[in-house]
């Protein structure tokens, strides 16, 4: 038995979803610290246990055991301590899926420093905002020319930024920062000069469960990103995500495809997976290539696999059946709603269903198709235990089966569930509004059928009101992507003098399909047959790509603002 998982879960195996929902518990010890209590503990008990299998586009490969991660993070903790990084200091990482990310994350955890993951796509403006909003003391980034340039442009406007550390990714081992660049420290040199001996801090330098471990800048679809803060208890909540939704297996490879800058990385590439004893498989690619990804799944014999629905759609543009994916025992998806057509086509190609999961940057998986639940194409599944998930109306009352309601985490006054965020950093007003009452409202709308399955409708502000009808964009989008001409789409409200608003579809066409008026009519007729006729898109616009946040969310608000003739400031 996995002694680490058993330490935090009094009971691991369950007979049914009802048994799981009623009896699953997480034991939260005093002063839990993931780096010491999970990574170092695995290193102590099973020194050769694989933690990470890493590869890249150049067929470079690195395998790190828990002993490797433990030892390397000890040295880095010493190096950062020598720079003056202490408990509560903020450090920003921009490392894509480099193996060094896992070492940095564990070193910061050991120090009690606050980790902020970011994407390598950030501009100078993004960096200035994030560093100054958080008061970041250090940046650790990879040696990408674009990233270096943006950091150097931003640095003069960031008074709290004391250290810039560069991770060299070149095989010749030459420090990219040494070529005439001042003000940079070399990651490898820091490691080489650091002591291997690190002792867990005590007293005021020790971490507690209430301390902040991790901050995500939420990639909202409108306005400036907020700083979503998670305490040191957060990793325990992802036992739900990894063990019971993704169904990771000890010593088997789990692959979630995501950059380290997103909360999906915490969902799928570190916390719950390592508690469950799984080995992380990381394919560090510069851009998503469906053929390369399919080849690596088969070559490395990945056991559990998770990507956003869009990636499944693009993989389905290829000959999926030509790849031997029999090694994968569980396919999962999250990040956006999964259209039923994608599930059905994937089943045809692989013989396996995709299990959907739903959540936010603010928490672990909240609704999912757990092992005891038969997947229903188009449905997210059923609520996770511990979080008191309910669908509430505008006055906070539960809705009946078949009625729309906001997805809410309830019972916060009785106790804060492990994994749920504890507020917004340096923003007590927003924190009180979000988690200061009895429930946290996600502002996502869904409905529940008589069997307890939840179906996503859309964000509160994305629901379309047309001629007295309420139309959820996801249903229309699902109908459209079921047509072979459509690879991706966004459904929004467009202004109309008579109806107030009408349904508009902004569509990315599949490879080789040309836009035409005849195709617009064909798609409109297709939607009329697939769903209630009044929901069909009266306006269709074909585009090369949809506007998206850095985190990959579709900016429906930007489409609406453009259609309304207003300026977009998001």
C-alpha positions in Angstrom: 0.0 0.0 0.0 1.1 3.6 -0.7 2.1 4.7 2.8 2.0 8.4 1.9 -1.5 8.3 0.4 -2.6 6.2 3.4 -1.2 8.8 5.8 -3.6 11.5 4.4 -6.5 9.3 3.4 -7.9 7.1 6.2 -9.7 5.1 3.5 -8.5 4.8 -0.1 -10.8 2.2 -1.8 -14.5 2.6 -2.3 -17.3 0.4 -3.6 -19.4 3.1 -5.4 -19.7 6.8 -6.0 -22.1 7.1 -3.1 -19.6 5.3 -0.9 -16.8 7.6 -2.1 -18.9 10.8 -1.7 -20.1 9.9 1.8 -16.9 8.5 3.3 -13.8 10.0 1.5 -11.8 12.1 4.0 -8.4 13.9 4.0 -6.4 14.1 7.1 -4.6 17.4 7.3 -1.6 17.2 9.7 -0.2 20.2 11.4 2.4 22.1 9.4 2.1 20.1 6.3 4.8 20.9 3.7 4.6 19.0 0.4 8.4 19.1 -0.3 9.4 17.6 3.1 6.4 15.4 3.7 5.9 13.9 0.2 9.0 14.4 -1.9 11.6 13.9 0.8 9.6 11.1 2.3 9.5 9.2 -1.0 13.2 9.7 -1.2 13.7 8.3 2.2 11.6 5.2 1.8 12.1 4.4 -1.9 15.3 6.3 -3.0 15.2 5.0 -6.6 11.5 5.6 -7.2 11.0 7.6 -10.4 9.5 11.0 -10.0 9.9 12.5 -13.4 10.5 11.3 -17.0 11.3 14.4 -19.1 11.9 14.7 -22.8 11.8 17.5 -25.4 11.5 18.1 -29.2 15.2 17.3 -29.7 14.9 13.8 -28.2 16.8 14.8 -25.1 15.6 12.8 -22.1 16.2 13.1 -18.3 14.9 10.7 -15.6 14.8 12.1 -12.1 14.1 10.0 -9.0 12.6 11.4 -5.8 16.1 11.2 -4.3 17.3 13.4 -7.2 14.5 16.0 -6.7 15.1 16.0 -3.0 18.8 16.5 -3.2 18.7 19.1 -6.0 16.0 21.1 -4.2 18.1 21.0 -1.0 21.0 22.6 -2.9 18.8 25.2 -4.5 17.2 26.0 -1.2 20.7 26.7 0.2 21.6 28.8 -2.9 18.4 30.9 -2.6 18.9 31.3 1.1 22.3 32.7 0.4 20.7 35.3 -1.9 18.4 36.4 1.0 15.2 34.6 -0.1 13.2 33.8 3.0 9.8 32.6 4.1 7.1 34.7 2.5 9.3 36.2 -0.2 7.7 35.9 -3.7 9.7 34.2 -6.5 8.4 34.1 -10.1 9.2 31.1 -12.3 9.0 31.1 -16.1 10.3 27.8 -17.2 7.9 26.2 -19.6 8.1 22.4 -18.8 11.8 22.3 -18.2 12.8 19.7 -15.6 14.3 22.5 -13.5 10.8 23.7 -12.7 10.1 20.8 -10.3 13.4 21.4 -8.5 12.6 25.1 -8.1 9.1 24.5 -6.9 10.3 22.1 -4.2 13.2 24.4 -3.1 10.8 27.3 -2.7 8.4 25.1 -0.8 11.2 24.1 1.6 12.1 27.8 2.1 8.5 28.8 2.6 8.9 31.3 -0.2 5.8 31.9 -2.3 5.9 30.5 -5.8 4.3 32.3 -8.8 4.3 30.3 -12.0 4.1 32.2 -15.3 4.1 31.5 -19.0 7.0 32.4 -21.2 4.6 34.4 -23.4 4.4 37.3 -21.0 5.2 40.8 -22.3 7.0 43.6 -20.5 3.7 45.0 -19.4 2.5 41.6 -18.0 5.8 41.2 -16.1 5.7 44.7 -14.6 2.2 44.2 -13.4 2.8 40.7 -11.9 6.1 41.6 -10.2 4.8 44.9 -8.7 1.4 43.5 -7.7 3.0 40.6 -5.9 6.2 42.4 -4.7 8.3 39.7 -6.2 11.9 39.5 -5.1 13.3 37.2 -7.7 12.7 35.8 -11.2 13.9 32.4 -12.4 13.5 32.1 -16.2 14.8 30.0 -19.0 17.3 31.3 -21.6 14.7 32.1 -24.3 15.7 35.4 -26.1 12.1 36.7 -26.0 11.8 36.0 -22.2 15.2 37.6 -21.5 14.3 40.7 -23.5 11.0 41.2 -21.8 12.5 40.7 -18.3 15.2 43.3 -19.1 12.7 45.8 -20.4 10.5 45.3 -17.3 13.2 45.3 -14.6 13.8 49.1 -14.3 10.1 49.4 -13.5 10.2 46.7 -10.8 11.7 48.1 -7.6 11.2 45.0 -5.5 13.0 42.7 -8.0 16.5 41.9 -6.5 17.6 38.8 -8.4 17.3 37.5 -11.9 18.3 33.8 -12.5 18.8 32.2 -15.9 18.3 28.5 -16.6 20.6 27.5 -19.4 18.8 25.0 -21.8 21.6 24.7 -24.3 23.4 21.4 -24.6 26.9 23.0 -25.0 26.6 24.1 -21.4 27.6 27.7 -22.2 25.9 30.2 -20.0 23.5 32.2 -22.2 23.6 35.1 -19.7 27.4 35.4 -19.9 27.4 36.9 -23.4 27.6 40.5 -22.3 24.5 40.5 -20.2 24.8 42.1 -16.8 22.6 41.5 -13.8 21.9 37.8 -14.3 22.8 34.8 -12.2 23.4 31.4 -13.7 21.2 28.7 -12.3 23.8 25.9 -12.8 26.5 28.0 -11.1 24.2 28.7 -8.1 23.6 25.0 -7.8 27.3 24.0 -8.1 28.3 26.4 -5.4 25.6 25.4 -2.9 25.8 23.0 0.0 24.1 19.6 -0.3 23.1 19.8 3.3 19.8 21.5 4.1 17.8 21.2 7.4 14.1 21.9 7.6 13.7 25.3 9.2 12.2 25.6 12.7 10.7 28.4 14.7 9.7 31.6 12.8 11.3 30.3 9.5 9.1 27.1 9.5 6.0 27.0 7.4 2.5 26.5 8.8 -0.7 25.3 7.1 -2.0 28.8 6.9 1.0 30.3 5.2 0.8 31.1 1.4 2.6 28.5 -0.7 1.5 29.4 -4.2 -0.1 32.2 -6.2 -1.7 31.9 -9.6 -2.5 35.0 -11.7 -5.9 34.0 -12.9 -6.2 34.4 -16.7 -9.6 36.0 -16.6 -11.6 36.7 -19.7 -12.0 40.4 -18.6 -9.9 42.9 -16.7 -6.6 42.5 -14.9 -5.7 39.1 -13.6 -6.2 38.5 -9.9 -3.7 36.8 -7.6 -5.3 33.6 -6.4 -3.5 32.4 -3.3 -3.2 28.8 -2.0 -2.0 27.7 1.4 0.4 24.9 2.1 -2.6 22.6 2.5 -3.5 23.0 -1.2 -1.6 19.9 -2.6 -3.7 17.6 -0.4 -6.9 18.7 -2.2 -5.4 17.4 -5.5 -5.6 13.8 -4.2 -9.2 14.1 -5.6 -7.8 15.3 -8.9 -5.1 12.7 -9.4 -6.1 9.6 -7.6 -9.9 9.6 -8.2 -10.4 11.4 -11.4 -7.3 11.0 -13.5 -6.9 7.6 -11.8 -3.1 7.8 -11.7 -1.2 4.6 -10.7 1.8 4.2 -8.6 5.1 3.9 -10.6 3.2 4.4 -13.9 3.5 7.4 -16.2 0.9 10.1 -16.1 0.9 12.8 -18.8 -1.0 16.1 -18.5 -0.2 18.4 -21.3 0.2 22.0 -20.0 2.8 24.7 -19.5 4.1 25.2 -16.0 2.6 28.7 -16.1 -1.0 27.5 -15.6 -3.0 26.0 -12.7 -3.5 22.9 -14.9 0.2 22.1 -14.1 -0.6 21.9 -10.4 -3.7 19.8 -11.3 -1.8 17.3 -13.5 2.0 17.4 -13.2 3.1 17.6 -9.6 0.9 17.6 -6.4 -1.7 14.9 -6.4 0.3 12.7 -8.8 3.3 12.5 -6.5 1.2 12.0 -3.4 -0.3 9.0 -5.2 3.2 7.8 -6.1 2.8 8.2 -9.9 5.7 9.2 -12.2 5.2 12.4 -14.1 5.8 12.3 -17.9 6.7 15.8 -19.2 7.1 16.5 -22.9 8.7 19.9 -23.1 7.6 21.1 -26.5 7.7 24.6 -27.9 4.3 24.2 -29.6 1.6 21.6 -29.6 1.9 19.1 -32.4 -0.8 16.4 -32.3 1.3 13.9 -34.3 4.4 14.3 -32.0 2.2 14.0 -28.9 0.5 10.8 -30.1 3.8 9.3 -31.0 5.3 10.0 -27.5 2.2 8.6 -25.7 2.7 5.3 -27.5 6.6 5.3 -27.3 6.8 6.0 -23.5 3.7 3.8 -22.7 1.8 6.5 -20.8 -0.8 5.0 -18.5 -3.0 8.0 -17.7 -3.5 11.0 -19.9 -5.1 14.4 -19.7 -5.4 17.3 -22.2 -7.9 20.1 -22.9 -10.8 19.3 -25.3 -9.2 21.5 -28.0 -6.2 19.2 -28.1 -8.4 16.2 -28.5 -10.1 18.0 -31.4 -6.8 18.6 -33.1 -5.6 15.1 -32.5 -8.8 13.8 -34.1 -7.8 15.7 -37.3 -5.1 13.0 -37.5 -5.3 9.2 -37.9 -5.5 8.5 -34.1 -6.4 4.8 -34.8 -3.0 4.3 -36.4 -1.2 4.8 -33.1 -1.2 2.1 -30.5 -2.7 3.9 -27.5 -3.7 0.7 -25.7 -1.2 1.6 -22.9 -3.5 4.4 -21.8 -6.0 3.1 -19.3 -7.7 6.5 -18.6 -8.2 9.5 -20.8 -9.4 12.7 -19.1 -10.0 16.3 -20.0 -10.5 19.7 -18.3 -10.0 23.4 -18.9 -13.1 23.9 -21.0 -16.4 22.0 -21.6 -16.0 18.8 -23.6 -18.4 18.4 -26.6 -20.2 15.1 -26.9 -19.0 14.7 -30.5 -15.4 14.7 -29.4 -16.1 12.0 -26.8 -17.9 9.8 -29.3 -15.2 10.2 -32.0 -12.4 9.4 -29.5 -14.3 6.3 -28.4 -14.4 5.2 -32.0 -10.7 5.8 -32.5 -9.4 4.3 -29.3 -12.1 2.2 -27.7 -12.1 4.3 -24.6 -14.2 7.2 -23.3 -12.9 10.5 -22.1 -13.7 11.3 -18.5 -14.4 15.0 -18.0 -13.4 17.1 -15.0 -14.4 20.6 -14.0 -12.8 23.1 -11.8 -11.0 26.4 -11.6 -7.6 27.9 -10.7 -9.2 28.4 -7.3 -9.5 24.8 -6.4 -9.0 21.1 -7.2 -11.4 19.1 -9.4 -14.9 20.0 -8.3 -17.1 17.9 -10.6 -15.9 14.9 -12.5 -16.6 11.5 -14.0 -15.1 9.4 -11.2 -14.3 5.7 -11.7 -17.7 4.5 -10.5 -19.6 6.8 -12.9 -20.4 5.8 -16.4 -19.3 8.7 -18.7 -22.1 10.5 -20.4 -21.0 12.5 -23.4 -21.7 16.2 -22.8 -21.9 15.8 -19.0 -19.1 16.9 -16.5 -20.0 14.0 -14.1 -20.9 14.4 -10.4 -19.6 16.5 -7.6 -16.4 15.8 -5.7 -16.7 15.0 -2.0 -15.6 17.4 0.8 -16.5 20.5 -1.2 -20.3 20.7 -0.7 -20.9 21.4 -4.4 -24.5 22.8 -5.0 -26.3 24.6 -7.7 -27.7 27.8 -6.2 -30.0 30.5 -7.6 -29.6 34.3 -7.3 -30.5 34.4 -3.7 -28.4 31.4 -2.6 -31.1 28.7 -2.6 -30.6 25.3 -4.1 -32.3 24.7 -7.5 -34.3 21.6 -8.5 -33.2 19.0 -11.0 -33.4 20.4 -14.5 -33.1 24.0 -13.4 -30.1 26.3 -14.0 -28.0 27.3 -11.1 -24.5 28.7 -10.3 -22.0 26.1 -9.3 -21.0 26.8 -5.6 -18.7 25.4 -3.0 -20.8 25.5 0.2 -20.3 25.1 3.9 -17.2 27.4 4.2 -18.3 28.5 7.7 -18.1 24.9 8.9 -14.5 24.5 7.5 -12.3 25.3 4.6 -11.9 22.3 2.3 -8.4 21.2 1.4 -7.4 22.5 -2.0 -9.7 25.4 -2.2 -8.0 28.8 -2.5 -7.9 31.0 0.6 -8.4 34.3 -1.1 -6.8 36.9 -3.4 -3.3 38.1 -2.4 -3.1 41.6 -1.1 -6.9 42.1 -1.8 -8.9 41.5 1.4 -12.0 43.0 -0.1 -12.1 40.5 -3.0 -11.2 37.7 -0.5 -14.2 38.6 1.7 -16.5 38.8 -1.3 -15.3 35.4 -2.6 -14.8 33.2 0.4 -15.9 35.3 3.4 -19.4 33.9 3.5 -20.9 30.4 3.6 -20.3 29.6 0.0 -18.0 30.4 -2.9 -19.8 31.2 -6.2 -17.8 30.1 -9.2 -20.2 32.2 -11.5 -20.4 29.2 -13.8 -23.9 28.0 -14.7 -25.0 24.3 -14.9 -28.0 22.1 -14.5 -28.3 18.7 -12.9 -30.4 15.7 -14.2 -32.4 13.3 -12.1 -29.4 10.9 -11.9 -27.1 13.6 -10.4 -25.1 14.3 -13.5 -24.1 18.0 -14.0 -24.1 19.6 -17.5 -22.2 22.9 -18.1 -24.2 25.8 -19.6 -21.7 28.7 -19.5 -20.3 31.6 -17.5 -23.0 33.8 -16.0 -22.1 36.7 -18.2 -21.8 34.4 -21.3 -25.5 33.2 -21.2 -27.4 34.8 -24.1 -30.8 36.4 -23.7 -32.6 36.5 -27.0 -36.4 37.2 -27.5 -37.1 36.1 -24.0 -35.1 32.9 -24.2 -31.9 32.1 -22.2 -29.4 30.3 -24.4 -26.3 28.6 -23.1 -23.4 29.0 -25.5 -21.9 25.5 -24.8 -25.0 23.7 -26.2 -24.8 25.7 -29.5 -21.0 25.2 -29.6 -21.4 21.5 -29.1 -23.8 21.3 -32.0 -21.5 23.2 -34.2 -18.3 21.2 -33.5 -20.2 18.1 -34.3 -20.1 19.3 -37.9 -17.0 18.0 -39.7 -16.3 21.5 -41.0 -15.8 23.0 -37.6 -12.7 22.6 -35.5 -13.4 25.3 -32.9 -15.9 28.0 -32.2 -17.2 30.6 -29.8 -20.9 31.4 -29.4 -21.8 34.9 -28.1 -24.6 37.4 -28.0 -24.5 40.1 -30.8 -26.7 43.2 -30.6 -29.9 43.2 -32.6 -32.4 46.1 -32.9 -35.5 43.9 -32.9 -34.5 41.0 -30.6 -32.1 42.9 -28.3 -29.5 40.1 -28.9 -29.0 37.3 -31.3 -26.8 34.2 -31.3 -23.5 34.7 -33.1 -21.0 31.9 -33.9 -17.3 32.8 -34.5 -15.9 29.7 -36.2 -12.4 28.2 -37.0 -12.8 25.8 -39.9 -11.2 22.4 -40.1 -8.2 21.9 -42.4 -9.0 22.2 -46.1 -12.5 23.7 -45.6 -13.2 27.1 -47.3 -15.7 29.6 -45.9 -18.8 30.3 -48.0 -22.3 31.6 -47.7 -23.5 28.0 -48.5 -21.5 26.7 -45.6 -23.1 29.3 -43.3 -26.5 28.1 -44.3 -25.5 24.5 -43.9 -24.2 25.1 -40.4 -27.3 27.0 -39.3 -29.5 24.1 -40.5 -27.2 21.7 -38.7 -27.8 23.5 -35.4 -31.5 23.6 -36.0 -31.6 19.9 -36.3 -29.2 19.2 -33.4 -30.9 21.5 -30.8 -34.0 23.7 -30.4 -34.3 25.7 -33.7 -34.5 29.1 -31.9 -30.9 28.6 -30.7 -29.3 28.6 -34.1 -26.7 31.3 -34.9 -28.2 34.0 -37.0 -24.7 35.5 -37.5 -21.7 33.4 -38.5 -18.2 34.7 -38.8 -15.3 32.6 -40.0 -11.8 33.4 -38.5 -8.3 32.0 -38.6 -8.2 31.8 -34.8 -10.2 32.8 -31.8 -9.1 35.5 -29.3 -7.8 33.8 -26.2 -6.2 34.7 -22.9 -2.6 33.7 -22.2 -4.0 30.7 -20.4 -5.9 29.6 -23.5 -9.5 30.6 -22.5 -11.6 32.0 -25.3 -12.2 35.8 -24.8 -15.9 35.8 -25.5 -16.1 39.2 -23.8 -13.7 40.6 -26.4 -15.9 39.3 -29.2 -18.9 40.9 -27.6 -17.2 44.2 -27.1 -16.1 44.3 -30.8 -19.6 43.5 -32.0 -21.0 46.2 -29.8 -18.5 48.8 -31.2 -16.8 49.3 -27.8 -13.1 49.3 -26.9 -11.6 46.1 -25.5 -9.4 46.7 -22.4 -9.0 43.1 -21.2 
